[in-house]
């Protein structure tokens, strides 16, 4: 799990440390893991083009992308945190 958290931390570079910056690319917090995984796979396979995401996703195995999606899905928005 720690490896998955470290891999998911790379997302902070563009999506922001809380994965919810209003000026960032799409928000990732509170997204279902399956939805995130599917999106990552479409980038990896080239079915969805991106400026960076397609190149980033190609560097990970499907298992790693699943683990990253699971970590991201467990991230809540700042407003939903007590």
Secondary structure, 3 states (H helix, E strand, C coil): CHHHHHHHHCCHHHHCCCCCCCCCCCCCCCCCHHHHHHHHHHHHHCCCCCCCHHHHHCCCCHHHHHHHHHHHHCCCCHHHCC
